[in-house]
Each structure stands twice: as C-alpha cells, then as structure tokens.
Amino acid sequence: MELLQEIEAYEPFNEQERRDKEQILSLLRKEQDIFFRTNLTAHITVSVWVINPSHTKTLMVYHNLYDSWSWIGGHADGEKELKKVALKELKEETGVQKVKFITEEIFSLEILTVAGHEKKGQYVPSHLHLNITYLAEAAEEEELKVCKEENKEVKWWPLKEALGASTEPWMVQRIYKKLIEKYEKCSSNCTGGKDDRRK
C-alpha cells in the first residue's frame, strides 16, 4: 500500500492528528519531491517509538541539534518503504540490531516544525517535517552505541520519566505524552488506531 493510501486509512487519535493528517495528505498530493529534503518547505520524515519487552521503558537519544533527549528518526531521502528508514535510523543512532515492529501499521503522525540551522557548514532554512511514526520493541540487553554525528548519549527511560527528560515542551505535551497515552490505550497488537481494548 502506498503512503498516501495508508494515511487516508489512518484513524486520527486526537485533534492534532486529525488536522495534521489533512495537511500531510494535501502536501503529498501536490508536491512532487516530498520524499526528498531538497523540498525546502516540507518533506517526509520517519520516527520510531521503541519500547522494551515489558513495555515499561522507551529508548531515547540525546540529540545534538535539538540539545535534548528525543525519540529516534530521520529523513526518508527518497525511500518510500518507511519502515526500512525507521530500522536504518534506529541502528545508526543507537546501535540496536534486533527490533520488531509491534504493529506494521502507522502508529502516529504529526507535522513537526524545524527552525533554521547550520548543517555540515550550510544553512538549512526553517521547514516542516511530515512525520510518520512506527511502534517497535527491542531488548534492553542490546549493546547501545552513540552516533556522534547525531547524538551524545543513548539511554532507556521509564515511560513517565521520558516526559521529564526532554527539554522541548511542545514535543513533550503534543508528541511524547500522546505516544504513551496511545500505547496505554491499546493492546500489544494495537494497530495505531484508537483504543482496541474498549470494544
């Protein structure tokens, strides 16, 4: 299934996801180079929210650019199989090799704002990340490795403590808190939609 169809079928969890879904679909339909960061207005990115087998902790990195603890992810850079991007970024940023998706479907979506910044000596103007998030599981025993180009530290955080670890208020309130709430409302075979256990 193509990304456009996946997002069309995706059931938003809250108002943020409903509004962001509309905008992401609009841009996907209009923009030709939306999977490439050469689109300086907006482009597709992928994140993975990783939890341990007991589902009590999440894996986070201390991100150099944002100077904060954050989730794991990166740019699609032309790759349309976004779960491949999620796995690649996870391995590069944390060293984790063995991971499984708790669901194959999209777990969350959001539009993230990125302030203008310098990267590799060049200025990158402010733009939007049209972000697709997947839910995955990995073992705490896996050896963790820092990707110095991207982050300073990698660490497992208890879910509630993860909210206090990040110094980005908007990400905490709108994204990380939402991800925890979504997972708590669904079973281990959740599909990214609303609470499966309320049926």
C-alpha positions in Angstrom: 0.0 0.0 0.0 1.3 3.4 -0.9 1.9 6.0 1.8 -1.0 8.2 0.5 -3.4 5.3 0.9 -2.0 4.3 4.3 -2.5 7.9 5.6 -6.0 8.1 4.1 -6.9 4.9 6.0 -5.3 6.0 9.2 -7.7 6.9 12.1 -6.5 10.0 13.9 -6.1 9.7 17.7 -6.8 13.3 18.5 -7.4 16.8 17.0 -3.6 17.3 16.4 -3.5 14.2 14.3 -6.8 15.0 12.5 -5.5 18.4 11.4 -2.0 17.2 10.6 -3.4 14.3 8.6 -5.3 16.7 6.4 -2.3 18.9 5.8 0.1 15.9 5.1 -2.4 14.4 2.6 -2.7 17.8 0.9 1.1 18.2 0.5 1.5 14.5 -0.6 -1.0 15.1 -3.4 0.6 18.4 -4.5 4.3 18.2 -4.0 6.4 16.1 -6.4 9.6 15.9 -4.3 8.0 15.4 -0.9 10.2 12.4 -0.1 13.4 14.4 -0.5 14.9 17.1 1.8 15.6 19.1 -1.3 12.0 20.3 -0.8 12.8 23.2 1.4 9.3 23.7 2.5 8.3 20.3 3.8 9.4 16.7 3.4 8.7 13.2 4.7 10.5 12.0 7.9 10.2 8.8 9.9 10.4 8.2 13.6 10.3 5.0 15.7 9.0 4.9 19.3 10.9 2.0 20.8 9.8 0.2 24.0 11.3 -2.7 25.9 9.6 -6.2 26.1 8.0 -5.4 29.4 6.7 -2.1 27.9 7.8 0.0 30.8 10.7 1.9 29.1 11.4 3.8 25.9 14.7 4.2 24.1 15.8 7.8 23.6 18.9 9.7 22.3 20.3 13.0 23.4 20.0 14.8 20.0 22.8 17.2 19.1 20.7 19.6 17.0 17.8 19.9 19.5 20.1 19.7 22.6 17.5 17.4 24.2 16.5 13.8 24.8 14.4 12.8 21.9 13.0 9.8 20.0 14.7 8.2 17.1 14.2 9.1 13.4 15.4 10.7 10.2 14.6 11.7 6.6 13.1 9.4 4.0 15.6 10.7 1.4 13.7 9.2 -1.4 12.9 5.8 0.2 9.2 5.1 0.2 9.3 2.0 2.3 9.3 4.0 5.5 9.8 1.0 7.9 13.2 0.5 6.3 14.1 4.1 7.1 12.9 3.6 10.7 15.1 0.5 11.1 18.1 2.2 9.5 17.8 5.2 11.7 17.4 3.1 14.8 20.6 1.1 14.1 22.6 4.1 13.1 21.6 6.3 16.1 21.5 3.6 18.9 23.4 0.5 17.7 20.3 -1.6 18.3 20.3 -4.5 15.8 17.3 -6.7 16.9 14.0 -5.0 16.8 10.4 -6.0 15.9 7.5 -3.8 14.9 4.6 -4.2 17.4 2.4 -3.3 14.5 3.1 -3.0 10.8 0.8 0.0 10.5 1.4 3.6 11.2 1.3 4.3 14.9 1.3 8.1 14.9 1.6 11.0 12.6 2.5 14.6 13.1 3.8 17.7 11.5 7.0 19.0 13.2 8.5 22.4 12.8 12.2 22.7 12.3 13.9 26.0 12.9 16.6 27.2 10.5 20.1 25.8 11.4 23.5 25.1 10.2 24.3 21.5 9.0 27.7 20.5 7.6 28.6 24.1 7.0 25.4 25.0 5.1 22.4 26.9 6.3 19.1 24.9 6.3 16.1 27.2 6.2 13.1 26.6 8.6 10.8 23.9 7.2 8.3 21.2 8.1 8.8 17.5 8.8 5.8 15.5 7.7 6.4 12.7 10.2 5.3 9.1 10.2 5.9 7.2 13.4 6.1 3.4 14.0 5.9 1.4 17.2 8.7 -1.1 17.8 10.2 -3.3 20.6 13.8 -4.0 21.4 15.6 -5.7 24.3 17.4 -3.6 26.9 20.3 -6.0 26.9 21.3 -4.9 23.4 24.6 -3.0 23.3 24.0 0.7 22.7 26.2 2.9 20.6 26.3 6.6 20.2 26.3 8.1 16.7 28.5 11.1 17.5 27.3 13.0 14.3 23.7 12.8 15.6 23.7 12.4 19.3 25.7 12.5 22.6 24.0 9.7 24.5 21.6 6.7 24.2 19.5 5.6 27.2 16.4 3.6 28.2 14.0 5.8 30.1 11.0 4.7 32.2 8.0 5.9 30.2 6.8 8.6 32.6 10.4 9.8 33.2 10.9 10.2 29.5 8.4 13.1 29.6 10.7 14.9 32.1 13.9 14.1 30.2 13.1 16.1 27.1 13.6 19.9 27.3 11.3 20.5 24.3 7.9 21.5 25.9 5.9 21.1 22.7 7.3 17.7 21.9 6.6 16.5 25.5 3.0 17.8 25.5 2.0 17.1 21.9 4.0 14.1 20.9 5.7 12.0 23.7 2.7 12.3 26.0 0.4 11.3 23.1 2.6 8.3 22.2 2.5 7.0 25.8 -1.3 7.5 26.1 -1.9 5.8 22.7 0.1 2.8 23.7 -1.5 2.5 27.1 -4.9 2.5 25.4 -4.2 -0.3 23.1 -3.2 -3.9 23.4 0.1 -5.5 22.3 -1.4 -6.0 18.9 -2.5 -2.4 18.6 -2.8 -1.0 15.1 -2.2 2.7 15.7 -5.9 3.5 15.8 -8.0 4.2 18.9 -8.3 2.0 22.0 -8.6 -1.6 20.9 -9.4 -2.8 24.4 -12.5 -0.6 24.8 -14.5 -2.9 22.4 
